[in-house]
Amino acid sequence: MSVVTEPAAVRTPANGGRRLRWPHYLLIASGLLVLLSLVRVIDDAEPVTSSGTVSAALRLAVPIFLAGLGGLWSERSGVINIGLEGMMILGTWTGAWAGYQWGPWIGVLVGILGGALGGLLHAIATVSFGVDHIVSGVAINILGLGLTQFLAGLLFNTGEAKALGGGPRQSPPVDPIMTLTMPVLSGGKIGGWQSPDWLGAVEDRHWFVVSDLAGILRGLTSGMSLLTLVALLLVPLTFVILWRTPFGLRIRSCGEDPYAAESLGVKVYRMKYAAVTISGAFSGLAGAFLVTVAAPLYQDGQTNGRGFIGLAAMIFGNWRPGGLAAGSLLFGYTDAMNVRGGGQAVHALLLFVAILLVGVAVWQAVRAGRLRPQIVTDAGRREVRNAYLGSVLALVAAVGLFAWFLMSDIVPGELVSFTPHLTTLLVLALASQRLRMPAANGLRYRRGEAR
């Protein structure tokens, strides 16, 4: 049996520095909690950390995360997958078609299968036939949209399905998946007994930090779908498989240098096929989540670009599951603020983002100052210059947002609805300097060819 050794490029942190550990993440999370609590008190915007907002944010983040997880598996094997949206659409239709007939869990399994078929088609086009990855992904998106619209009109608008509430653009209702609520902590009923709601009582006190923490914990422990819990468990599972098993190492080696992996005995075609098919399965699961948890039926246009936002979250997360989860929660949170809080809550976020941008400006300036004495090449000088430029731009944006916050009481509704997309652009712009995609991502591979 051949052994694949992990290349240095895989082990080295993307930014060339020290990788953050759990104490660092806990410190960052604590700082963000204090900042959110401060913003809530200053602007009297209770939805900022309410349990309802947190619960909605989690529900909105899960399909984005699952789609991004599909992109991560595919691109770690060297195949760009912008067809995540089309695979999600296939998952919504197949999940709803099976779900209203045989129950939600069967719908989830069939939705996974529908997305996996889309991933398999992408693998055949890109891996076997060498089609450009972007072209193939666009074709999958077009195919998923057109095929599901045709099948919805064919199967949901006739016979028993129509009698149950189906139509040319929607399926009959699907039974929702069971939810979980922690008794005593978050209330709920056990038989005929009404459980206390300790976290809810603390949240209603509106204490600084303490009530905010209670609201966040209550949002995570009340009314959580079992499928949401499964999705959360996929974060450590994906990390263990891709970074702690021989199978995961072989997949990542195909994304870094498939010719070197081939020379060490890795079946590159087989690994790419497996990764892209798994990618489609995760996207199908995201689509099935939409029809069994987010809404109890299939509707035309239901994905609403979540596959592309999942791709952005994957890039923001630097092609790693932890960063992907954080990016998905960020996008889900801004979307939840739009749904739950409206203009007043988004107005409070202006101050929150302004303070964060000041922190980014300081960090970029400190980083440039540390790099400057060690840089002797033109590329290094460019990096220092870009860091200083990023610091100035972040500071200017912070001043502008702070002025907007002081001069207004509420954010216009048009901007509120655009908030998630604006967040996507800002996050990718600020995170671009620390990103490192797999070295062979998007490159055409042919067994035995010279590089």
MONORUR-V910640 format. One record per pair of residues at least 24 apart in sequence whose ideal C-beta (glycine too) atoms are under 10 Angstrom apart, sorted by the first residue. I is the first residue (numbers start at 1). J is the second residue. If there is no record, write none. Layout:
# MONORUR-V910640
I:J
I:J
This chain:
# MONORUR-V910640
1:246
1:265
2:250
2:261
2:263
2:264
2:265
2:266
3:246
3:249
3:264
3:265
4:246
4:249
4:250
4:252
4:253
4:254
4:260
4:261
4:263
4:264
4:265
4:266
5:249
5:253
5:260
5:264
6:243
6:249
6:252
6:253
6:256
7:249
7:252
7:253
7:256
7:257
7:260
7:261
7:439
8:256
9:256
9:257
9:436
9:438
9:439
10:76
10:243
10:249
10:252
10:253
10:255
10:256
10:257
10:438
10:439
12:436
13:318
13:434
13:436
14:318
14:319
14:320
14:323
14:433
14:434
14:435
14:436
14:437
15:318
15:367
15:433
15:434
15:435
15:436
16:371
16:434
16:436
17:367
17:370
17:434
20:322
20:323
25:322
25:326
28:326
29:326
30:209
30:213
31:359
32:352
32:356
33:209
33:212
33:213
33:216
34:208
34:209
34:212
35:351
35:352
35:355
35:356
35:359
36:209
36:212
36:216
36:333
36:348
36:349
36:352
37:207
37:208
37:209
37:210
37:211
37:212
37:213
37:215
38:208
38:209
38:212
38:351
38:352
38:355
39:345
39:347
39:348
39:349
39:350
39:351
39:352
39:353
39:354
39:355
39:405
40:206
40:208
40:209
40:211
40:212
40:215
40:345
40:348
40:352
41:206
41:207
41:208
41:209
41:212
41:348
42:348
42:351
42:352
42:405
43:344
43:345
43:347
43:348
43:349
43:350
43:351
43:352
43:405
43:409
44:206
44:344
44:348
45:337
45:341
45:342
45:344
45:345
45:346
45:347
45:348
45:349
45:351
45:352
46:203
46:204
46:206
46:211
46:212
46:215
46:341
46:344
46:345
46:348
47:215
47:336
47:337
47:339
47:340
47:341
47:342
47:344
47:345
47:346
47:348
48:212
48:215
48:333
48:337
48:340
48:341
48:344
48:345
48:346
48:348
48:349
48:352
49:203
49:209
49:211
49:212
49:213
49:214
49:215
49:216
49:219
50:203
50:211
50:212
50:215
50:216
50:218
50:219
50:336
50:340
50:341
50:345
51:186
51:197
51:199
51:200
51:203
51:214
51:215
51:216
51:217
51:218
51:219
51:220
51:221
51:222
51:223
52:215
52:218
52:219
52:222
52:223
52:336
52:339
52:340
52:341
53:215
53:216
53:219
53:333
53:336
53:337
53:339
53:340
53:341
53:345
54:212
54:215
54:216
54:217
54:218
54:219
54:220
54:221
54:222
54:329
54:332
54:333
54:336
54:340
55:215
55:216
55:218
55:219
55:220
55:221
55:222
55:223
55:224
55:228
55:336
55:340
56:219
56:332
56:333
56:335
56:336
56:337
56:338
56:339
56:340
56:341
57:216
57:219
57:220
57:328
57:329
57:330
57:331
57:332
57:333
57:334
57:335
57:336
57:337
57:339
57:340
58:219
58:220
58:223
58:224
58:225
58:228
58:231
58:232
58:328
58:329
58:332
58:333
58:336
59:219
59:223
59:224
59:225
59:228
59:289
59:293
59:294
59:332
59:335
59:336
59:339
60:294
60:306
60:328
60:329
60:331
60:332
60:333
60:334
60:335
60:336
60:338
60:339
60:420
61:228
61:231
61:306
61:309
61:310
61:313
61:325
61:326
61:327
61:328
61:329
61:330
61:331
61:332
61:333
61:335
61:336
62:225
62:227
62:228
62:229
62:230
62:231
62:232
62:234
62:285
62:286
62:289
62:290
62:293
62:294
62:306
62:325
62:328
62:329
62:332
63:88
63:91
63:92
63:231
63:283
63:285
63:286
63:287
63:288
63:289
63:290
63:293
63:294
63:302
63:303
63:304
63:306
63:307
63:309
63:310
63:328
63:332
64:286
64:305
64:306
64:307
64:308
64:309
64:310
64:311
64:312
64:313
64:314
64:324
64:325
64:327
64:328
64:329
64:330
64:331
64:332
64:335
64:420
65:231
65:232
65:234
65:235
65:282
65:286
65:289
65:306
65:310
65:313
65:314
65:317
65:321
65:324
65:325
65:326
65:327
65:328
65:329
65:331
65:332
66:91
66:115
66:227
66:230
66:231
66:234
66:281
66:282
66:283
66:284
66:285
66:286
66:287
66:288
66:289
66:290
66:306
66:307
66:310
66:328
67:91
67:115
67:279
67:282
67:283
67:284
67:285
67:286
67:287
67:289
67:303
67:306
67:307
67:308
67:309
67:310
67:311
67:313
67:314
67:324
67:328
68:282
68:283
68:286
68:306
68:307
68:309
68:310
68:311
68:312
68:313
68:314
68:315
68:316
68:317
68:319
68:321
68:323
68:324
68:325
68:327
68:328
68:331
69:231
69:234
69:235
69:237
69:238
69:278
69:279
69:281
69:282
69:283
69:285
69:286
69:310
69:313
69:314
69:317
69:321
69:324
69:325
69:328
70:115
70:116
70:118
70:119
70:275
70:276
70:278
70:279
70:280
70:281
70:282
70:283
70:284
70:285
70:286
70:307
70:310
70:311
70:314
71:279
71:282
71:283
71:307
71:308
71:310
71:311
71:312
71:313
71:314
71:315
71:317
71:319
71:324
72:238
72:242
72:275
72:278
72:279
72:282
72:310
72:311
72:313
72:314
72:315
72:317
72:319
72:320
72:321
72:323
72:324
73:119
73:238
73:241
73:242
73:248
73:251
73:274
73:275
73:276
73:277
73:278
73:279
73:280
73:281
73:282
73:283
73:314
73:321
74:119
74:122
74:123
74:126
74:133
74:137
74:251
74:255
74:272
74:275
74:276
74:277
74:278
74:279
74:280
74:282
74:283
74:314
74:441
75:133
75:255
75:275
75:276
75:279
75:311
75:314
75:315
75:319
75:437
75:438
75:441
75:442
76:238
76:242
76:243
76:248
76:251
76:252
76:253
76:254
76:255
76:256
76:271
76:275
76:279
76:314
76:319
76:320
76:437
76:438
76:441
77:123
77:127
77:242
77:250
77:251
77:252
77:253
77:254
77:255
77:256
77:258
77:268
77:271
77:272
77:273
77:274
77:275
77:276
77:278
77:279
77:438
77:440
77:441
78:126
78:127
78:133
78:251
78:252
78:253
78:254
78:255
78:256
78:257
78:258
78:261
78:268
78:271
78:272
78:275
78:276
78:437
78:438
78:439
78:440
78:441
78:442
78:443
78:444
78:445
79:119
79:122
79:123
79:125
79:126
79:127
79:133
79:136
79:137
79:254
79:255
79:272
79:273
79:275
79:276
79:279
79:438
79:440
79:441
79:442
79:443
79:445
80:122
80:126
80:132
80:133
80:134
80:136
80:137
80:311
80:437
80:438
80:441
80:442
80:443
81:118
81:119
81:122
81:123
81:126
81:133
81:134
81:136
81:137
81:140
81:275
81:276
81:279
81:280
81:283
81:307
81:311
81:314
82:122
82:133
82:134
82:135
82:136
82:137
82:138
82:140
82:141
82:307
82:308
82:311
83:118
83:119
83:121
83:122
83:125
83:126
83:133
83:134
83:136
83:137
83:138
83:139
83:140
83:141
83:142
83:143
83:144
83:276
83:279
83:280
83:283
83:307
83:311
84:115
84:118
84:119
84:122
84:137
84:140
84:141
84:144
84:279
84:280
84:282
84:283
84:286
84:287
84:303
84:306
84:307
84:308
84:309
84:310
84:311
84:314
85:137
85:138
85:140
85:141
85:144
85:145
85:283
85:286
85:287
85:303
85:304
85:305
85:306
85:307
85:308
85:309
85:310
85:311
86:115
86:118
86:121
86:122
86:137
86:138
86:139
86:140
86:141
86:142
86:143
86:144
86:145
86:146
86:147
86:148
86:280
86:283
86:287
86:303
86:307
87:114
87:115
87:116
87:117
87:118
87:119
87:121
87:122
87:137
87:140
87:141
87:143
87:144
87:279
87:280
87:281
87:282
87:283
87:284
87:285
87:286
87:287
87:303
87:307
88:114
88:115
88:118
88:141
88:144
88:280
88:282
88:283
88:284
88:285
88:286
88:287
88:288
88:289
88:290
88:302
88:303
88:304
88:305
88:306
88:307
88:308
88:310
89:114
89:115
89:118
89:140
89:141
89:143
89:144
89:145
89:146
89:147
89:148
89:149
89:283
89:284
89:287
89:290
89:298
89:300
89:301
89:302
89:303
89:307
90:114
90:115
90:116
90:117
90:118
90:119
90:121
90:140
90:143
90:144
90:145
90:147
90:148
90:151
90:280
90:283
90:284
90:287
91:115
91:116
91:117
91:118
91:144
91:148
91:280
91:281
91:282
91:283
91:284
91:285
91:286
91:287
91:288
91:289
91:290
91:291
91:298
91:303
92:144
92:148
92:171
92:284
92:286
92:287
92:288
92:289
92:290
92:291
92:292
92:294
92:295
92:297
92:298
92:299
92:300
92:301
92:302
92:303
93:144
93:147
93:148
93:149
93:151
93:152
93:155
93:156
93:171
93:284
93:287
93:288
93:291
93:298
93:300
93:302
94:118
94:148
94:151
94:284
94:287
94:288
94:291
94:298
95:171
95:174
95:284
95:285
95:286
95:287
95:288
95:289
95:290
95:291
95:292
95:298
96:148
96:152
96:156
96:166
96:170
96:171
96:172
96:173
96:174
96:287
96:288
96:290
96:291
96:292
96:295
96:296
96:297
96:298
96:299
96:302
97:148
97:151
97:152
97:155
97:156
97:161
97:166
97:171
97:172
97:174
97:291
97:298
98:174
98:288
98:291
99:171
99:172
99:173
99:174
99:175
99:176
99:177
99:288
99:291
99:292
99:296
99:297
99:298
100:156
100:160
100:161
100:164
100:165
100:166
100:171
100:172
100:173
100:174
100:175
100:291
100:296
100:297
100:298
101:160
101:161
101:164
101:171
101:172
101:174
103:174
103:175
103:177
103:292
104:174
104:175
104:176
104:177
104:178
104:225
104:226
104:227
104:288
104:291
104:292
104:293
104:296
105:175
105:177
105:178
105:226
105:227
105:288
105:292
107:171
107:174
107:175
107:177
107:288
107:291
107:292
107:298
108:177
108:226
108:227
108:230
108:284
108:285
108:287
108:288
108:289
108:291
108:292
108:293
109:284
109:285
109:288
110:284
110:288
111:281
111:283
111:284
111:285
111:286
111:287
111:288
111:289
111:290
111:291
111:292
111:298
112:280
112:281
112:282
112:283
112:284
112:285
112:286
112:287
112:288
113:280
113:281
113:284
113:288
114:144
114:148
114:280
114:281
114:283
114:284
114:285
114:287
114:288
115:144
115:277
115:278
115:279
115:280
115:281
115:282
115:283
115:284
115:285
115:286
115:287
115:288
116:276
116:277
116:278
116:279
116:280
116:281
116:282
116:283
116:284
116:285
117:277
117:280
117:281
117:284
118:143
118:144
118:147
118:276
118:277
118:279
118:280
118:281
118:283
118:284
118:287
119:273
119:274
119:275
119:276
119:277
119:278
119:279
119:280
119:281
119:282
119:283
119:284
120:273
120:276
120:277
120:280
120:281
121:276
121:277
121:280
122:276
122:277
122:279
122:280
123:269
123:272
123:273
123:274
123:275
123:276
123:277
123:279
123:280
124:273
124:276
125:276
126:272
126:273
126:276
126:442
126:444
126:445
127:268
127:269
127:270
127:271
127:272
127:273
127:275
127:276
127:444
127:445
128:269
128:272
128:273
130:444
130:445
130:446
131:444
132:442
132:444
133:276
133:441
133:442
133:443
133:444
134:442
137:307
137:311
140:280
140:283
140:307
141:303
141:307
141:308
144:283
144:287
144:303
144:307
145:300
145:301
145:303
148:287
148:298
148:300
148:302
148:303
149:300
149:301
152:298
152:299
152:300
153:300
156:297
156:298
165:297
166:297
166:298
167:297
167:299
167:300
168:300
169:298
169:299
169:300
169:301
169:302
170:295
170:297
170:298
170:299
170:300
170:302
171:291
171:296
171:297
171:298
171:299
172:296
172:297
172:298
173:291
173:295
173:296
173:297
173:298
174:288
174:291
174:292
174:293
174:295
174:296
174:297
174:298
175:292
175:296
176:225
176:227
176:291
176:292
176:293
176:294
176:295
176:296
177:225
177:226
177:227
177:228
177:230
177:288
177:289
177:292
177:293
177:296
178:225
178:226
178:227
179:222
179:223
179:224
179:225
179:226
179:227
179:228
179:229
179:293
180:221
180:222
180:223
180:224
180:225
180:226
180:228
180:229
181:218
181:221
181:222
181:223
181:224
182:217
182:218
182:220
182:221
182:222
182:224
183:221
185:214
185:217
185:218
185:221
185:222
186:214
186:217
186:218
186:219
186:220
186:221
186:222
186:223
186:224
187:218
187:221
187:222
187:223
188:221
188:222
188:223
197:222
219:336
224:293
225:289
225:292
225:293
225:294
226:293
227:285
227:288
227:289
227:292
227:293
228:289
228:293
230:285
230:289
231:282
231:285
231:286
231:289
231:293
231:325
231:328
232:325
234:282
234:285
234:321
234:325
235:321
235:322
235:324
235:325
235:328
236:321
236:322
237:321
238:278
238:282
238:320
238:321
238:322
238:324
238:325
239:320
239:321
239:322
240:321
241:278
241:321
242:275
242:319
242:320
242:321
243:320
243:321
247:271
247:274
247:275
248:275
250:274
250:275
251:275
251:278
252:319
252:438
253:438
253:440
254:438
254:440
254:445
255:319
255:437
255:438
255:439
255:440
255:441
255:442
255:443
256:438
256:439
256:440
256:441
257:438
257:439
257:440
257:443
257:451
258:439
258:440
258:443
258:445
258:446
258:447
258:451
259:440
259:445
259:446
259:447
259:448
259:449
259:450
259:451
260:440
260:451
261:440
261:445
262:445
262:447
262:448
262:449
267:447
268:445
268:446
268:447
269:445
269:446
269:447
272:445
282:310
283:307
283:310
286:310
304:335
305:420
305:421
305:424
306:331
306:332
306:335
308:421
308:424
309:335
309:420
309:421
309:423
309:424
311:424
312:421
312:423
312:424
312:425
312:427
312:428
312:431
313:424
313:427
313:428
314:437
315:424
315:427
315:428
315:431
315:432
315:435
315:437
316:424
316:427
316:428
316:430
316:431
316:432
316:435
317:431
317:435
318:431
318:434
318:435
318:436
318:437
319:435
319:436
319:437
319:438
319:441
323:431
323:434
323:435
327:423
327:424
327:427
327:428
327:431
330:420
330:423
330:424
330:426
330:427
331:419
331:420
331:421
331:423
331:424
331:427
332:420
333:420
333:423
334:416
334:419
334:420
334:421
334:422
334:423
334:424
334:427
335:417
335:419
335:420
335:421
335:423
336:420
337:416
337:419
337:420
337:423
338:411
338:413
338:415
338:416
338:417
338:418
338:419
338:420
339:416
339:417
341:416
342:410
342:411
342:413
342:416
343:408
343:409
343:410
343:411
343:412
343:413
343:415
343:416
344:409
344:410
344:411
344:416
345:410
345:411
345:416
345:419
346:410
346:411
346:412
346:413
346:415
346:416
346:417
346:418
346:419
347:404
347:405
347:408
347:409
347:410
347:411
347:412
347:415
347:416
348:405
348:411
349:401
349:405
349:411
349:416
349:419
349:423
350:400
350:401
350:402
350:403
350:404
350:405
350:406
350:408
350:411
350:415
351:401
351:402
351:404
351:405
351:406
352:401
352:405
353:397
353:398
353:401
353:402
353:405
353:422
353:423
353:426
354:397
354:398
354:399
354:400
354:401
354:402
354:403
354:404
354:405
355:398
355:401
355:402
356:394
356:398
356:401
356:426
356:430
357:393
357:394
357:395
357:396
357:397
357:398
357:399
357:400
357:401
357:402
357:426
357:430
358:394
358:395
358:397
358:398
358:399
358:401
358:402
359:394
359:398
360:390
360:391
360:393
360:394
360:395
360:397
360:398
360:430
361:390
361:391
361:392
361:393
361:394
361:395
361:396
361:397
361:398
361:399
362:391
362:394
362:395
363:387
363:390
363:391
363:394
364:388
364:389
364:390
364:391
364:392
364:393
364:394
364:395
364:430
364:433
365:390
365:391
365:392
365:394
365:395
366:391
367:391
367:433
383:433
386:432
386:433
387:433
390:429
390:430
390:432
390:433
393:429
393:430
394:429
394:430
397:426
397:429
397:430
